[in-house]
Amino acid sequence: MDTPKQYYESINLPDSLGIRSVSELYSKFTAEFHERDTIVVNIPESAEADLSFIQLIESSRRQAKADGKTFKLSTPARGSVLKVLERAGFIESFDHEDSKFWLHKGV
């Protein structure tokens, strides 16, 4: 009989969310998904993000969905993260699911 996994893990991210931290964050997310079915990511309001961070979050989100797991943000995207999403043109192409994930619209 399988042991049920803990309900969820909340991961507090550092203020620097760029190319230099992506590998470490990827490893952290992967390890947590081996232990849990749900991960909630806390992005600091003062965080500085770049496009590599957005790509990591998107790929983690898609992998979680493919594996039947849940990956979500504790708060809507704001500050630097929101600016990167805007500058990269993501927000204009968001569907309902994207808006719900990144902006918590319809939650």
DSSP file (Angstrom, degrees, kcal/mol; ACC not computed):
  #  RESIDUE AA STRUCTURE BP1 BP2  ACC     N-H-->O    O-->H-N    N-H-->O    O-->H-N    TCO  KAPPA ALPHA  PHI   PSI    X-CA   Y-CA   Z-CA
    1    1 A M              0   0    0      0, 0.0     2,-0.2     0, 0.0     0, 0.0   0.000 360.0 360.0 360.0 131.6    0.0    0.0    0.0
    2    2 A D        -     0   0    0      1,-0.1     3,-0.0     3,-0.0     0, 0.0  -0.468 360.0-123.3 -73.9 142.8    1.4    3.4   -1.0
    3    3 A T        -     0   0    0     -2,-0.2    -1,-0.1     1,-0.1     2,-0.0  -0.732  33.2-111.8 -82.7 131.0    1.9    6.0    1.7
    4    4 A P        -     0   0    0      0, 0.0     2,-0.1     0, 0.0     3,-0.1  -0.356  32.4-119.8 -63.9 142.9    0.0    9.2    1.0
    5    5 A K        -     0   0    0      1,-0.1    31,-0.2     2,-0.1    30,-0.0  -0.473  37.5 -85.5 -80.6 154.2    2.2   12.1    0.2
    6    6 A Q  B     -a   36   0A   0     29,-0.6    31,-0.8    -2,-0.1    32,-0.4  -0.244  43.9-113.2 -55.2 147.7    2.1   15.3    2.3
    7    7 A Y  S    S-     0   0    0      1,-0.2     2,-0.3    29,-0.1    31,-0.3   0.934  79.9 -29.3 -54.1 -55.7   -0.7   17.6    1.1
    8    8 A Y        -     0   0    0     29,-0.1     2,-0.4    28,-0.1    31,-0.2  -0.993  48.0-136.0-159.2 163.7    1.6   20.4   -0.1
    9    9 A E  E     -b   39   0B   0     29,-1.8    31,-3.0    -2,-0.3     2,-0.6  -0.985  14.8-147.7-123.4 135.2    4.9   22.1    0.3
   10   10 A S  E     -b   40   0B   0     -2,-0.4     2,-0.6    29,-0.2    31,-0.2  -0.910  13.7-159.5-102.7 124.0    5.4   25.8    0.2
   11   11 A I  E     -b   41   0B   0     29,-2.9    31,-3.3    -2,-0.6     2,-0.6  -0.913   5.4-150.9-108.9 120.6    8.7   26.9   -1.3
   12   12 A N  E     -b   42   0B   0     -2,-0.6    31,-0.2    29,-0.2    29,-0.1  -0.806  18.8-148.6 -89.5 121.1   10.0   30.4   -0.4
   13   13 A L        -     0   0    0     29,-2.7     4,-0.1    -2,-0.6    34,-0.0  -0.507  14.3-110.1 -89.7 157.7   12.1   31.7   -3.3
   14   14 A P        -     0   0    0      0, 0.0    -1,-0.1     0, 0.0    33,-0.0  -0.213  30.1-107.3 -76.0 173.8   15.1   34.0   -3.0
   15   15 A D  S    S+     0   0    0     32,-0.1    33,-3.6     1,-0.1     2,-0.8   0.749 105.0  71.7 -73.8 -24.3   15.1   37.6   -4.2
   16   16 A S  E     +d   48   0C   0     31,-0.2     2,-0.5     1,-0.1    33,-0.2  -0.838  56.2 168.4 -99.7 108.4   17.3   36.8   -7.1
   17   17 A L  E     +d   49   0C   0     31,-3.2    33,-1.6    -2,-0.8    36,-0.4  -0.644  35.6 107.1-121.0  71.9   15.4   34.8   -9.7
   18   18 A G  S >> S-     0   0    0     -2,-0.5     3,-1.7    31,-0.2     4,-1.1  -0.591  85.8 -62.7-134.2-166.1   17.6   34.8  -12.8
   19   19 A I  T 34 S+     0   0    0      1,-0.3     4,-0.5     2,-0.2     3,-0.2   0.789 125.3  58.3 -56.3 -32.4   19.8   32.7  -14.9
   20   20 A R  T 34 S+     0   0    0      1,-0.2    -1,-0.3     2,-0.1     4,-0.2   0.735 113.8  36.5 -73.2 -21.6   22.3   32.2  -12.1
   21   21 A S  T <> S+     0   0    0     -3,-1.7     4,-2.4     2,-0.1     5,-0.2   0.502  90.9  90.9-107.7  -5.5   19.7   30.6   -9.8
   22   22 A V  H  X S+     0   0    0     -4,-1.1     4,-2.8     1,-0.2     5,-0.2   0.893  85.5  51.4 -61.8 -42.9   17.6   28.6  -12.3
   23   23 A S  H  > S+     0   0    0     -4,-0.5     4,-2.1     1,-0.2    -1,-0.2   0.920 112.3  46.4 -61.6 -44.1   19.5   25.4  -12.0
   24   24 A E  H  > S+     0   0    0     -4,-0.2     4,-2.1     2,-0.2    -1,-0.2   0.907 113.7  48.5 -64.3 -42.4   19.3   25.4   -8.2
   25   25 A L  H  X S+     0   0    0     -4,-2.4     4,-2.8     2,-0.2     5,-0.2   0.897 108.8  53.9 -66.0 -39.8   15.6   26.2   -8.3
   26   26 A Y  H  X S+     0   0    0     -4,-2.8     4,-2.6     1,-0.2    -1,-0.2   0.933 109.3  48.2 -58.4 -46.5   15.0   23.4  -10.9
   27   27 A S  H  X S+     0   0    0     -4,-2.1     4,-2.4     1,-0.2    -1,-0.2   0.896 111.8  50.2 -61.2 -40.9   16.7   20.9   -8.6
   28   28 A K  H  X S+     0   0    0     -4,-2.1     4,-2.2     2,-0.2    -2,-0.2   0.932 112.1  46.4 -64.4 -46.7   14.6   22.1   -5.7
   29   29 A F  H  X S+     0   0    0     -4,-2.8     4,-2.3     2,-0.2    -2,-0.2   0.926 112.7  50.3 -62.0 -45.2   11.3   21.8   -7.6
   30   30 A T  H  X S+     0   0    0     -4,-2.6     4,-1.2    -5,-0.2    -1,-0.2   0.921 111.2  48.3 -60.5 -45.7   12.2   18.4   -8.9
   31   31 A A  H  X S+     0   0    0     -4,-2.4     4,-0.8     1,-0.2     3,-0.4   0.908 111.6  49.9 -62.1 -42.5   13.1   17.1   -5.5
   32   32 A E  H >X S+     0   0    0     -4,-2.2     4,-2.1     1,-0.2     3,-0.8   0.883 106.3  55.3 -65.7 -38.4    9.9   18.4   -4.0
   33   33 A F  H 3< S+     0   0    0     -4,-2.3    -1,-0.2     1,-0.3    -2,-0.2   0.762 101.4  58.5 -68.6 -23.2    7.7   16.8   -6.7
   34   34 A H  H 3< S+     0   0    0     -4,-1.2    -1,-0.3    -3,-0.4    -2,-0.2   0.784 116.5  34.9 -71.4 -25.0    9.2   13.5   -5.9
   35   35 A E  H << S+     0   0    0     -3,-0.8   -29,-0.6    -4,-0.8     2,-0.3   0.696 122.4  32.9 -99.3 -24.0    7.9   13.9   -2.3
   36   36 A R  B  <  -a    6   0A   0     -4,-2.1   -29,-0.1   -31,-0.2     3,-0.1  -0.874  55.2-142.6-137.4 162.4    4.6   15.8   -2.8
   37   37 A D  S    S+     0   0    0    -31,-0.8    33,-3.1    -2,-0.3     2,-0.4   0.622  90.1  44.2 -97.3 -17.4    1.7   16.2   -5.1
   38   38 A T  E     - c   0  70B   0    -32,-0.4   -29,-1.8   -31,-0.3     2,-0.4  -0.993  59.3-175.3-133.8 134.0    1.3   19.9   -4.6
   39   39 A I  E     -bc   9  71B   0     31,-2.4    33,-2.4    -2,-0.4     2,-0.5  -0.997   7.3-162.8-127.3 131.9    3.8   22.7   -4.5
   40   40 A V  E     -bc  10  72B   0    -31,-3.0   -29,-2.9    -2,-0.4     2,-0.5  -0.968  13.8-149.2-112.7 125.2    3.0   26.3   -3.7
   41   41 A V  E     -bc  11  73B   0     31,-3.1    33,-2.8    -2,-0.5     2,-0.7  -0.834   3.1-156.4-101.9 126.6    5.7   28.8   -4.7
   42   42 A N  E     -b   12   0B   0    -31,-3.3   -29,-2.7    -2,-0.5    31,-0.0  -0.896   9.0-166.8-101.5 112.0    6.2   32.0   -2.7
   43   43 A I        -     0   0    0     -2,-0.7   -28,-0.1   -31,-0.2   -31,-0.1  -0.882  24.8-120.8 -99.2 121.8    7.9   34.7   -4.8
   44   44 A P    >   -     0   0    0      0, 0.0     3,-1.7     0, 0.0    -1,-0.0  -0.286  14.6-127.3 -60.4 144.2    9.1   37.7   -2.7
   45   45 A E  T 3  S+     0   0    0      1,-0.3    35,-0.4    34,-0.1    36,-0.1   0.837 111.5  50.8 -60.4 -32.2    7.6   41.0   -3.7
   46   46 A S  T 3  S+     0   0    0     33,-0.1    -1,-0.3    34,-0.1   -31,-0.0   0.346  83.9 133.0 -87.9   6.4   11.1   42.4   -4.0
   47   47 A A    <   -     0   0    0     -3,-1.7    33,-0.7   -31,-0.1     2,-0.6  -0.251  49.6-144.0 -62.7 143.5   12.3   39.6   -6.2
   48   48 A E  E     -d   16   0C   0    -33,-3.6   -31,-3.2    32,-0.1     2,-0.3  -0.955  28.1-179.4-107.8 117.6   14.3   40.4   -9.4
   49   49 A A  E     -d   17   0C   0     -2,-0.6     2,-0.2   -33,-0.2   -31,-0.2  -0.792  14.6-165.8-118.5 158.0   13.4   38.0  -12.2
   50   50 A D    >>  -     0   0    0    -33,-1.6     4,-1.4    -2,-0.3     3,-0.9  -0.767  45.6 -86.1-129.5-178.2   14.4   37.5  -15.7
   51   51 A L  H 3> S+     0   0    0      1,-0.3     4,-2.5    -2,-0.2     5,-0.2   0.804 121.4  63.4 -62.3 -31.2   13.0   35.4  -18.6
   52   52 A S  H 3> S+     0   0    0      1,-0.2     4,-2.0     2,-0.2    -1,-0.3   0.866 102.5  51.0 -63.0 -34.1   14.8   32.3  -17.6
   53   53 A F  H <> S+     0   0    0     -3,-0.9     4,-2.5   -36,-0.4    -1,-0.2   0.923 108.8  50.1 -67.2 -44.1   12.8   32.3  -14.3
   54   54 A I  H  X S+     0   0    0     -4,-1.4     4,-2.6     1,-0.2    -2,-0.2   0.912 110.9  50.3 -59.6 -42.5    9.5   32.6  -16.2
   55   55 A Q  H  X S+     0   0    0     -4,-2.5     4,-2.7     2,-0.2    -1,-0.2   0.900 109.6  50.7 -63.7 -40.7   10.6   29.7  -18.5
   56   56 A L  H  X S+     0   0    0     -4,-2.0     4,-2.4     2,-0.2    -2,-0.2   0.926 111.6  47.1 -62.2 -45.1   11.4   27.6  -15.4
   57   57 A I  H  X S+     0   0    0     -4,-2.5     4,-2.6     2,-0.2    -2,-0.2   0.924 113.3  48.7 -63.7 -44.5    8.0   28.3  -13.8
   58   58 A E  H  X S+     0   0    0     -4,-2.6     4,-2.3     1,-0.2    -2,-0.2   0.921 113.0  46.3 -62.6 -44.3    6.2   27.6  -17.1
   59   59 A S  H  X S+     0   0    0     -4,-2.7     4,-2.3     2,-0.2    -1,-0.2   0.886 113.5  49.5 -67.8 -36.6    8.0   24.3  -17.7
   60   60 A S  H  X S+     0   0    0     -4,-2.4     4,-2.5    -5,-0.2    -2,-0.2   0.902 111.0  50.3 -65.5 -41.0    7.5   23.2  -14.0
   61   61 A R  H  X S+     0   0    0     -4,-2.6     4,-2.1    -5,-0.2    -2,-0.2   0.919 112.7  45.5 -63.0 -44.9    3.8   24.1  -14.3
   62   62 A R  H  X S+     0   0    0     -4,-2.3     4,-2.3     2,-0.2    -2,-0.2   0.885 113.2  49.7 -68.1 -39.1    3.4   22.1  -17.5
   63   63 A Q  H  X S+     0   0    0     -4,-2.3     4,-1.9     2,-0.2    -2,-0.2   0.910 109.6  51.9 -66.2 -41.6    5.4   19.1  -16.1
   64   64 A A  H  <>S+     0   0    0     -4,-2.5     5,-3.5     1,-0.2     4,-0.3   0.930 110.3  48.6 -59.4 -45.2    3.3   19.1  -13.0
   65   65 A K  H ><5S+     0   0    0     -4,-2.1     3,-1.3     1,-0.2    -1,-0.2   0.916 110.3  50.9 -62.0 -43.4    0.1   19.1  -15.0
   66   66 A A  H 3<5S+     0   0    0     -4,-2.3    -1,-0.2     1,-0.3    -2,-0.2   0.823 112.5  47.5 -63.0 -31.3    1.4   16.2  -17.2
   67   67 A D  T 3<5S-     0   0    0     -4,-1.9    -1,-0.3    -5,-0.1    -2,-0.2   0.385 118.2-110.6 -91.1   2.6    2.2   14.2  -14.0
   68   68 A G  T < 5S+     0   0    0     -3,-1.3    -3,-0.2    -4,-0.3     2,-0.2   0.780  78.1 125.5  73.9  26.2   -1.2   14.9  -12.4
   69   69 A K      < -     0   0    0     -5,-3.5     2,-0.5    -6,-0.2    -1,-0.3  -0.641  58.7-116.9-113.0 171.7    0.4   17.2   -9.8
   70   70 A T  E     +c   38   0B   0    -33,-3.1   -31,-2.4    -2,-0.2     2,-0.4  -0.931  26.7 175.3-116.6 132.8   -0.4   20.8   -8.7
   71   71 A F  E     +c   39   0B   0     -2,-0.5     2,-0.3   -33,-0.2   -31,-0.2  -0.989  18.2 155.4-134.5 121.6    2.0   23.7   -9.0
   72   72 A K  E     -c   40   0B   0    -33,-2.4   -31,-3.1    -2,-0.4     2,-0.3  -0.960  40.8-111.2-147.7 164.1    0.9   27.2   -8.1
   73   73 A L  E     -c   41   0B   0     28,-0.4   -31,-0.2    -2,-0.3     4,-0.0  -0.750  19.2-140.5 -94.0 141.8    1.9   30.6   -7.0
   74   74 A S  S    S+     0   0    0    -33,-2.8   -32,-0.1    -2,-0.3    -1,-0.1   0.818  88.9  17.3 -71.2 -29.8    0.9   31.8   -3.5
   75   75 A T  S    S-     0   0    0    -34,-0.4    29,-0.1    27,-0.0   -32,-0.1  -0.930  96.8 -86.9-135.9 159.5    0.2   35.3   -4.8
   76   76 A P        -     0   0    0      0, 0.0    27,-0.2     0, 0.0    26,-0.1  -0.264  60.1 -83.5 -62.3 155.5   -0.4   36.7   -8.3
   77   77 A A        +     0   0    0     25,-3.6     2,-0.3     4,-0.1   -32,-0.0  -0.341  64.6 159.7 -58.3 138.8    2.7   37.8  -10.3
   78   78 A R    >>  +     0   0    0     -3,-0.1     3,-1.1   -35,-0.0     4,-0.9  -0.926  37.6  10.6-152.5 173.0    3.8   41.3   -9.3
   79   79 A G  H 3> S-     0   0    0     -2,-0.3     4,-2.1     1,-0.3     5,-0.2  -0.210 126.8  -3.5  55.5-134.2    6.8   43.5   -9.4
   80   80 A S  H 3> S+     0   0    0    -33,-0.7     4,-2.3   -35,-0.4    -1,-0.3   0.846 134.7  55.9 -60.8 -38.2    9.7   42.3  -11.5
   81   81 A V  H <> S+     0   0    0     -3,-1.1     4,-2.2   -34,-0.2    -1,-0.2   0.933 109.2  46.3 -62.5 -46.0    8.0   39.0  -12.4
   82   82 A L  H  X S+     0   0    0     -4,-0.9     4,-2.3     1,-0.2    -1,-0.2   0.895 111.2  53.0 -62.9 -40.9    4.9   40.9  -13.7
   83   83 A K  H  X S+     0   0    0     -4,-2.1     4,-3.0     2,-0.2     5,-0.2   0.895 108.3  49.7 -63.4 -40.2    7.1   43.3  -15.7
   84   84 A V  H  X S+     0   0    0     -4,-2.3     4,-2.3     2,-0.2     6,-0.3   0.924 110.4  50.5 -64.6 -43.3    9.0   40.4  -17.4
   85   85 A L  H  <>S+     0   0    0     -4,-2.2     5,-1.8     2,-0.2     6,-0.9   0.908 114.3  45.0 -59.7 -41.9    5.7   38.7  -18.3
   86   86 A E  H ><5S+     0   0    0     -4,-2.3     3,-1.2     1,-0.2    -2,-0.2   0.948 114.0  47.3 -66.8 -49.8    4.5   42.0  -19.8
   87   87 A R  H 3<5S+     0   0    0     -4,-3.0    -2,-0.2     1,-0.3    -1,-0.2   0.847 110.9  51.9 -62.8 -34.9    7.7   42.8  -21.7
   88   88 A A  T 3<5S-     0   0    0     -4,-2.3    -1,-0.3    -5,-0.2    -2,-0.2   0.537 113.6-117.8 -81.3  -5.6    8.0   39.3  -23.1
   89   89 A G  T <>5S+     0   0    0     -3,-1.2     4,-0.7    -4,-0.4    -3,-0.2   0.626  75.9 127.1  82.5  13.5    4.4   39.5  -24.4
   90   90 A F  T >4< +     0   0    0     -5,-1.8     3,-1.2    -6,-0.3     4,-0.5   0.930  65.2  57.5 -68.3 -44.6    3.0   36.6  -22.3
   91   91 A I  G >4 S+     0   0    0     -6,-0.9     3,-1.1     1,-0.3    -1,-0.2   0.865 101.8  55.4 -59.7 -38.7    0.1   38.5  -20.8
   92   92 A E  G 34 S+     0   0    0      1,-0.2    -1,-0.3    -6,-0.2    -2,-0.2   0.789 113.3  42.5 -64.4 -25.9   -1.4   39.4  -24.2
   93   93 A S  G << S+     0   0    0     -3,-1.2    -1,-0.2    -4,-0.7    -2,-0.2   0.340  84.8 129.0-104.1   7.3   -1.4   35.7  -25.1
   94   94 A F    <   -     0   0    0     -3,-1.1     2,-0.2    -4,-0.5    -3,-0.0  -0.346  42.7-155.5 -62.3 138.2   -2.7   34.3  -21.8
   95   95 A D     >  -     0   0    0     -2,-0.0     4,-2.5     1,-0.0     5,-0.2  -0.416  42.5 -84.1 -95.9-174.7   -5.6   32.0  -22.0
   96   96 A H  H  > S+     0   0    0      1,-0.2     4,-2.3     2,-0.2     5,-0.2   0.909 130.4  50.2 -59.1 -44.0   -8.0   31.5  -19.0
   97   97 A E  H  > S+     0   0    0      1,-0.2     4,-2.2     2,-0.2    -1,-0.2   0.890 111.1  48.8 -63.7 -40.1   -5.7   28.9  -17.4
   98   98 A D  H  >>S+     0   0    0      2,-0.2     4,-2.9     1,-0.2     5,-0.5   0.926 111.5  49.2 -64.8 -45.2   -2.6   31.1  -17.7
   99   99 A S  I  X>S+     0   0    0     -4,-2.5     6,-1.7     1,-0.2     4,-1.6   0.882 111.1  50.7 -61.9 -38.5   -4.5   34.1  -16.2
  100  100 A K  I  X5S+     0   0    0     -4,-2.3     4,-0.7     4,-0.3    -1,-0.2   0.922 115.7  41.9 -65.0 -43.8   -5.6   31.9  -13.3
  101  101 A F  I  <5S+     0   0    0     -4,-2.2   -28,-0.4    -5,-0.2    -2,-0.2   0.979 127.0  26.9 -68.5 -57.6   -2.1   30.7  -12.7
  102  102 A W  I  <5S+     0   0    0     -4,-2.9   -25,-3.6     1,-0.2    -3,-0.2   0.867 137.3  23.5 -78.5 -37.7    0.0   33.9  -13.1
  103  103 A L  I  <<S-     0   0    0     -4,-1.6    -3,-0.2    -5,-0.5    -1,-0.2   0.470  93.5-127.0-110.7  -4.4   -2.6   36.6  -12.2
  104  104 A H    ><< +     0   0    0     -4,-0.7     3,-1.1    -5,-0.6     2,-0.4   0.793  49.4 164.1  58.5  31.6   -5.0   34.6  -10.0
  105  105 A K  T 3   +     0   0    0     -6,-1.7    -1,-0.2     1,-0.2    -2,-0.1  -0.659  65.5  14.0 -79.6 131.3   -7.9   35.8  -12.2
  106  106 A G  T 3         0   0    0     -2,-0.4    -1,-0.2    -3,-0.1    -6,-0.1   0.632 360.0 360.0  80.1  14.1  -11.0   33.8  -11.7
  107  107 A V    <         0   0    0     -3,-1.1    -2,-0.1    -7,-0.1    -1,-0.0   0.452 360.0 360.0 -89.1 360.0   -9.7   32.2   -8.6
